[in-house]
Protein backbone atom coordinates (compact mmCIF):
# COMPACT_ATOMS: atom_id res chain seq x y z
CA UNK A 1 0.00 0.00 0.00
CA UNK A 2 2.89 2.32 0.76
CA UNK A 3 4.25 1.87 -2.78
CA UNK A 4 0.81 2.51 -4.32
CA UNK A 5 0.47 5.71 -2.28
CA UNK A 6 3.82 7.02 -3.53
CA UNK A 7 2.89 6.15 -7.12
CA UNK A 8 -0.43 8.00 -6.79
CA UNK A 9 1.29 10.99 -5.21
CA UNK A 10 3.98 11.02 -7.89
CA UNK A 11 1.46 10.87 -10.72
CA UNK A 12 -0.56 13.65 -9.06
CA UNK A 13 2.48 15.90 -8.72
CA UNK A 14 3.54 15.36 -12.32
CA UNK A 15 0.00 15.98 -13.61
CA UNK A 16 -0.31 19.14 -11.51
CA UNK A 17 3.05 20.45 -12.76
CA UNK A 18 2.17 19.78 -16.39
CA UNK A 19 -1.24 21.42 -16.06
CA UNK A 20 0.30 24.39 -14.25
CA UNK A 21 2.55 25.07 -17.26
CA UNK A 22 -0.44 24.58 -19.57
CA UNK A 23 -2.46 27.22 -17.71
CA UNK A 24 0.47 29.66 -17.79
CA UNK A 25 1.09 29.27 -21.55
CA UNK A 26 -1.68 31.68 -22.70
CA UNK A 27 -0.48 34.47 -20.44
CA UNK A 28 2.33 35.77 -22.69
CA UNK A 29 -0.38 36.10 -25.37
CA UNK A 30 -2.34 38.35 -22.99
CA UNK A 31 -4.99 35.74 -22.36
CA UNK A 32 -5.56 36.11 -18.64
CA UNK A 33 -8.97 35.35 -17.16
CA UNK A 34 -10.66 33.47 -14.36
CA UNK A 35 -9.95 30.22 -16.22
CA UNK A 36 -6.16 30.20 -16.04
CA UNK A 37 -6.03 32.00 -12.69
CA UNK A 38 -8.30 29.42 -11.06
CA UNK A 39 -6.48 26.65 -12.91
CA UNK A 40 -3.12 27.79 -11.54
CA UNK A 41 -4.47 27.91 -7.97
CA UNK A 42 -6.03 24.46 -8.38
CA UNK A 43 -2.79 22.98 -9.74
CA UNK A 44 -0.77 24.42 -6.85
CA UNK A 45 -3.24 22.91 -4.37
CA UNK A 46 -3.10 19.48 -6.03
CA UNK A 47 0.70 19.58 -6.07
CA UNK A 48 0.87 20.49 -2.37
CA UNK A 49 -1.64 17.80 -1.40
CA UNK A 50 0.29 15.16 -3.37
CA UNK A 51 3.72 16.23 -2.04
CA UNK A 52 3.86 14.55 1.38
CA UNK A 53 6.46 16.89 2.97
CA UNK A 54 4.47 19.98 1.95
CA UNK A 55 1.20 18.42 3.05
CA UNK A 56 2.71 17.49 6.42
CA UNK A 57 4.02 21.03 6.85
CA UNK A 58 0.57 22.49 6.23
CA UNK A 59 -0.99 20.09 8.69
CA UNK A 60 1.45 21.17 11.38
CA UNK A 61 0.83 24.85 10.65
CA UNK A 62 -2.95 24.42 10.71
CA UNK A 63 -3.32 21.83 13.47
CA UNK A 64 -5.35 23.59 16.16
CA UNK A 65 -8.60 25.45 16.66
CA UNK A 66 -9.84 27.81 13.98
CA UNK A 67 -6.79 27.17 11.78
CA UNK A 68 -7.64 23.46 11.63
CA UNK A 69 -11.26 24.21 10.74
CA UNK A 70 -10.11 26.63 8.03
CA UNK A 71 -7.69 24.03 6.63
CA UNK A 72 -10.45 21.43 6.38
CA UNK A 73 -12.95 23.86 4.87
CA UNK A 74 -10.47 25.03 2.21
CA UNK A 75 -9.60 21.42 1.34
CA UNK A 76 -13.29 20.55 1.12
CA UNK A 77 -13.94 23.48 -1.19
CA UNK A 78 -11.07 22.49 -3.48
CA UNK A 79 -12.22 18.85 -3.61
CA UNK A 80 -15.81 19.86 -4.38
CA UNK A 81 -14.65 22.30 -7.07
CA UNK A 82 -12.45 19.64 -8.68
CA UNK A 83 -15.26 17.07 -8.72
CA UNK A 84 -17.68 19.64 -10.14
CA UNK A 85 -15.13 20.61 -12.79
CA UNK A 86 -14.59 17.01 -13.87
CA UNK A 87 -18.35 16.45 -14.23
CA UNK A 88 -18.76 19.72 -16.13
CA UNK A 89 -15.90 18.80 -18.46
CA UNK A 90 -17.48 15.44 -19.30
CA UNK A 91 -20.74 17.22 -20.16
CA UNK A 92 -18.82 19.79 -22.25
CA UNK A 93 -17.14 17.04 -24.26
CA UNK A 94 -20.50 15.37 -24.88
CA UNK A 95 -22.08 18.64 -26.04
CA UNK A 96 -19.12 19.48 -28.27
CA UNK A 97 -19.43 16.12 -30.02
CA UNK A 98 -23.21 16.20 -30.53
CA UNK A 99 -24.15 15.40 -34.10
CA UNK A 100 -25.07 18.45 -36.25
CA UNK A 101 -28.64 18.64 -37.49
CA UNK A 102 -28.56 18.05 -41.23
CA UNK A 103 -30.27 20.73 -43.31
CA UNK A 104 -30.80 22.92 -40.25
CA UNK A 105 -30.24 26.65 -39.87
CA UNK A 106 -26.62 27.26 -38.88
CA UNK A 107 -26.42 29.69 -35.96
CA UNK A 108 -22.90 31.12 -36.02
CA UNK A 109 -21.95 32.80 -32.74
CA UNK A 110 -19.77 35.88 -33.03
CA UNK A 111 -16.37 36.59 -31.51
CA UNK A 112 -13.87 39.44 -31.57
CA UNK A 113 -13.03 41.57 -34.61
CA UNK A 114 -9.60 43.23 -34.84
CA UNK A 115 -9.29 47.03 -35.25
CA UNK A 116 -8.42 46.53 -38.93
CA UNK A 117 -11.73 44.76 -39.51
CA UNK A 118 -10.24 41.29 -39.76
CA UNK A 119 -11.74 38.45 -37.70
CA UNK A 120 -9.91 37.24 -34.62
CA UNK A 121 -8.51 33.70 -34.72
CA UNK A 122 -11.54 32.43 -32.78
CA UNK A 123 -13.99 34.13 -35.15
CA UNK A 124 -12.09 32.91 -38.21
CA UNK A 125 -12.38 29.36 -36.93
CA UNK A 126 -16.13 29.75 -36.60
CA UNK A 127 -16.35 31.19 -40.11
CA UNK A 128 -14.45 28.24 -41.60
CA UNK A 129 -16.60 25.74 -39.70
CA UNK A 130 -19.81 27.46 -40.85
CA UNK A 131 -18.58 27.39 -44.45
CA UNK A 132 -17.92 23.67 -44.10
CA UNK A 133 -21.43 23.06 -42.78
CA UNK A 134 -23.06 25.10 -45.54
CA UNK A 135 -20.99 23.28 -48.13
CA UNK A 136 -22.17 19.92 -46.80
CA UNK A 137 -25.79 21.11 -46.54
CA UNK A 138 -26.62 23.12 -49.70
CA UNK A 139 -30.25 23.65 -48.60
CA UNK A 140 -29.25 25.23 -45.28
CA UNK A 141 -29.15 28.93 -44.43
CA UNK A 142 -27.06 30.61 -41.72
CA UNK A 143 -27.73 33.31 -39.15
CA UNK A 144 -24.53 35.24 -38.42
CA UNK A 145 -24.93 36.57 -34.90
CA UNK A 146 -22.88 39.29 -33.23
CA UNK A 147 -23.10 43.02 -32.63
CA UNK A 148 -20.42 45.69 -32.66
CA UNK A 149 -18.23 45.95 -29.57
CA UNK A 150 -16.88 49.28 -28.36
CA UNK A 151 -13.43 48.42 -29.74
CA UNK A 152 -14.61 46.85 -33.00
CA UNK A 153 -14.83 48.80 -36.30
CA UNK A 154 -17.86 46.82 -37.50
CA UNK A 155 -20.29 44.26 -36.18
CA UNK A 156 -19.13 40.67 -35.81
CA UNK A 157 -22.00 39.58 -38.07
CA UNK A 158 -20.90 42.00 -40.82
CA UNK A 159 -17.32 40.78 -40.56
CA UNK A 160 -18.47 37.18 -40.93
CA UNK A 161 -20.67 38.08 -43.89
CA UNK A 162 -17.83 39.87 -45.69
CA UNK A 163 -15.34 37.02 -45.22
CA UNK A 164 -17.82 34.28 -46.14
CA UNK A 165 -19.03 36.01 -49.31
CA UNK A 166 -15.42 36.69 -50.30
CA UNK A 167 -14.85 32.96 -49.87
CA UNK A 168 -17.67 32.26 -52.31
CA UNK A 169 -20.67 31.64 -50.06
CA UNK A 170 -23.91 32.91 -51.64
CA UNK A 171 -24.95 35.99 -49.66
CA UNK A 172 -28.63 35.06 -50.04
CA UNK A 173 -28.00 32.15 -47.67
CA UNK A 174 -26.71 34.45 -44.94
CA UNK A 175 -28.84 36.44 -42.49
CA UNK A 176 -27.32 39.01 -40.16
CA UNK A 177 -28.16 39.56 -36.49
CA UNK A 178 -26.25 42.65 -35.33
CA UNK A 179 -27.80 43.57 -31.96
CA UNK A 180 -26.39 40.94 -29.60
CA UNK A 181 -23.63 41.58 -27.09
CA UNK A 182 -23.46 38.14 -25.41
CA UNK A 183 -24.42 34.51 -26.00
CA UNK A 184 -27.88 34.87 -24.46
CA UNK A 185 -28.66 37.73 -26.83
CA UNK A 186 -27.15 35.75 -29.72
CA UNK A 187 -29.94 33.21 -29.26
CA UNK A 188 -32.70 35.67 -28.41
CA UNK A 189 -32.20 37.94 -31.41
CA UNK A 190 -31.29 35.12 -33.79
CA UNK A 191 -34.59 33.42 -32.97
CA UNK A 192 -36.33 36.60 -34.15
CA UNK A 193 -34.39 36.47 -37.43
CA UNK A 194 -35.25 32.79 -37.89
CA UNK A 195 -38.96 33.39 -37.23
CA UNK A 196 -39.26 36.56 -39.32
CA UNK A 197 -37.61 34.94 -42.35
CA UNK A 198 -39.33 31.57 -42.09
CA UNK A 199 -36.07 29.67 -41.62
CA UNK A 200 -35.82 26.11 -40.38
CA UNK A 201 -36.26 26.12 -36.59
CA UNK A 202 -33.89 23.17 -36.23
CA UNK A 203 -30.48 24.73 -35.61
CA UNK A 204 -26.85 23.71 -35.70
CA UNK A 205 -24.79 25.90 -33.39
CA UNK A 206 -21.40 26.85 -34.79
CA UNK A 207 -19.01 27.79 -32.00
CA UNK A 208 -15.96 26.50 -30.15
CA UNK A 209 -16.29 23.09 -28.56
CA UNK A 210 -15.84 24.44 -25.03
CA UNK A 211 -18.77 26.82 -25.64
CA UNK A 212 -21.32 24.28 -26.89
CA UNK A 213 -22.68 23.17 -23.50
CA UNK A 214 -23.45 26.72 -22.37
CA UNK A 215 -25.06 27.36 -25.76
CA UNK A 216 -27.35 24.39 -25.15
CA UNK A 217 -28.24 25.63 -21.68
CA UNK A 218 -29.27 28.99 -23.16
CA UNK A 219 -31.21 27.21 -25.91
CA UNK A 220 -33.24 25.29 -23.33
CA UNK A 221 -33.72 28.37 -21.13
CA UNK A 222 -35.24 30.30 -24.01
CA UNK A 223 -37.69 27.55 -24.92
CA UNK A 224 -36.66 26.86 -28.51
CA UNK A 225 -39.04 24.52 -30.33
CA UNK A 226 -36.64 23.02 -32.86
CA UNK A 227 -33.85 20.49 -32.47
CA UNK A 228 -30.27 21.51 -31.76
CA UNK A 229 -26.99 20.11 -33.05
CA UNK A 230 -23.38 21.20 -32.90
CA UNK A 231 -20.58 22.05 -35.30
CA UNK A 232 -17.63 22.56 -33.01
CA UNK A 233 -14.56 24.59 -33.85
CA UNK A 234 -11.27 23.05 -32.68
CA UNK A 235 -9.67 25.24 -30.01
CA UNK A 236 -5.94 25.98 -29.95
CA UNK A 237 -4.34 23.31 -27.79
CA UNK A 238 -2.53 25.80 -25.55
CA UNK A 239 -5.82 27.56 -24.78
CA UNK A 240 -8.01 24.53 -24.04
CA UNK A 241 -7.58 24.26 -20.23
CA UNK A 242 -7.99 28.01 -19.71
CA UNK A 243 -11.24 28.23 -21.66
CA UNK A 244 -12.62 24.99 -20.20
CA UNK A 245 -12.11 26.16 -16.60
CA UNK A 246 -13.55 29.57 -17.48
CA UNK A 247 -16.72 27.78 -18.55
CA UNK A 248 -16.88 26.07 -15.14
CA UNK A 249 -17.61 29.50 -13.70
CA UNK A 250 -19.94 30.52 -16.54
CA UNK A 251 -22.38 27.61 -16.06
CA UNK A 252 -23.67 28.59 -12.58
CA UNK A 253 -23.91 32.21 -13.68
CA UNK A 254 -25.95 31.18 -16.71
CA UNK A 255 -28.19 28.84 -14.76
CA UNK A 256 -28.88 30.99 -11.71
CA UNK A 257 -28.16 34.63 -12.55
CA UNK A 258 -29.42 35.08 -16.10
CA UNK A 259 -32.92 34.82 -17.48
N, C-alpha and C positions, 0 to 999 in steps of 0.2 A: 504493500500500500504506500509505503514511503517513496518508492521509486515512481509509482504512478502519480503521486502528488507533485513530485519535482518535474515530471514530464508535462503535466497540466500547467504548472506554473511557468515553465519555460516557454511552452507554446503560447500562453497568454501574454507573456512579456514581449515575445517576438511579434505577435499579431498587433499588440498595442503600439509598439515602436514603428512598425510598418504603416499602420493607419495614421499615426501621428504625422509622419512625413507626408502622407497622402493629403491630409487636411491642410498642411502648411503650403503645399505646392501652388495652389491658386493665388496665394497672397502676393507674390511678386507681380502678378498680373492685375493687381488691385481688385481682386475678388475677395472681399472680406464681409462676411455676414454672420448671422446667428448660426448658420450651418457649420462653418469651419471653426468658429469660436467654441461652440458647444462640443463639437467633435474632438477638439484638442483637449478640452477639460476632461471629457469622458475617457480619452486614451490615457491621459496622465493618471486618472483614478484607477483604471484597469491595471496599468503597469505597477502602480504602488501596491495594489491588492495582491498582485501575483508575485511581487518581489518580497520574499519572506522577511529579510532584514528591515526593509522599509515599513512593511506592515506591522512588524513587532514594535518598531520605534513609535509608530502612531498609537498603537495600543497602550504603550507605556505613558505617552504624553496625555492621552485622553482616557485615563483609567478610573477616574473617580467623579462622583456627583454629576453636575450639569455637563461637564466635558464628556463624560461617558455617554450620557443621553444624546448629546449633540452628535457624537461620533456615530452612534447607531442610527440616528435619524438620517444623517447625511448618506451613510451607506445604503440605507433602505431606499432613499430617494434615487440614488444612482442605479441600484438594481432594478427598481420599478421602471425607470426611464429606459434602461437598456432593454428590458423585456418588451416594453411598449414599442421601442424603436424596431426591434427585430420583427414583431408582428406587423407593424406598419410597412416595413420593407417588403415582407412577403406579399402583402396586399398590393403594394405598388408594382411589384414585378408582374403579378397576375393581371393588373389593369393595363400595364404597358404592353402586354402580349395578347390582349383580347383581339379577336379577329375583326378586321374592318368590315363594315356593312357594305356589301357590293351594290353599286348603283345608288348609293346614298348621297346626300348633300355633304360635301366636305366642309367642316367648320375649322378654318385655319386661325389659330390663336396668335395674336401679334406679339412682338418682342421689340427690343430697342432698334432705333434707326440712328446711324451716325450723323454728325453735323453736316457731312457732305452729301447726305441723302441716300447713302448706301446702307443696305441692311447689315445689322450686326451678325456675327457668326451664328448665334442662336436663331435669329430670324431667317437667315439664308438657309439653314438646315430645314426649317419648316416649309419654306418655299419649295425647296427641292423635293421634299417628301410629298407635298400637295401636288406638284407636277407629276410625280410618279403615280399617285392615286388617280388623277384625272386621265392620265395616259392609259391606265389599266381599265378605267371605267368611262368610256366615251360618252355615255348618257348622263353622267353626273355633272352637277354644277358645284360651285364653291362659294362660300361666304368668307370673305377676307375681313377679319375682325381686329380692329385696333385703332384707337384715336391718336391724337397728336400730343406727345408729352411736351413739357415746358422747354426741354432742351433738344427737341426734335424739329427739323425743318419742315417736315410734312407728316401726315398721319401714317401710322404703320400699315393700314389697309392700302393707302395710295402707293406706298413703297412696294408692297407685295404685288399690287396690280401692275405697276410699271415693269418690275423685273420679270414677272410671269408672262406678260404680253411680249416683252422683248425676247423671251425664250421661245415664243411661238404658240403660247396658249391663247385660244380664241377668247377675246375679251367679253363676248356675249355669254360666256360660261361663268363669269366672275361677277360677284355682287359685293359691294363695299359696305362695311359697317364702320363708321368713323367716329362714333361717340364714346366708345368704352374706354375706361381707364384702368380696369382690372379684370380678372377672370370672370367674376360674377357678372359684371356688365357685358363682357364678351358674349356670354350666353343669353342674357336678357335681351340685348338689342339685336343680336343675331336671330333670335327667335322671331322678332318682329319682321326682319328682312325675309326670313323663310316664309312666314305666313302671308305677308303682303305680296310676295311674288309667286306664290303657289308652288314653292319648291318642295321636294320630298322631305317629309318630317323625320325620316330615318337619317341619322347623321353619323359621320365618321370624323372624330376629333383628330385634328392634326396638331400635335404638339410634342414636346420632349417626353420621353418615357417616364421620367420622374414626376411629371406634371399630370399624367393621365388619371391617377386615382382621384386627385382633388377635382379635376374636371368632371369626373363621374359623380362625385358628391354634389357638386353644384347643379349638375343636370337633374339629379333626383330631387334636390331641394326646390327647383323651379318647376317641377311637375311636367316635364316634357312628355309628350304622348308617343313619340316615335322610339325606335330602337337606337342604341348607341354602340359604335365600334371605335376602334383606335388604329391610327397610323402613327407609330411612334418614331420620333427622330432620335438617332443615336446621339448620346451626349459625350463630349470629350472625356476621355478616361480620367484625366487628372482632376476633372470637376465633379465627377459622379458622387463621391462621398459627401462633399460640401452641399450639393443641391439636394441629395436624399435626406440628410439630416435637417436641412432647412424646412423640407416638407413635413418632417415630424412635428414641427411647431405650427405649421400652417393648418394642419388638419383640425386640431381642437378649435382654433380661431374660426375656421370655416363652419364647423359644426355648431358651435355654441355662441359665437359673437356676431355672425352675419346672417342676414335674412335672405 
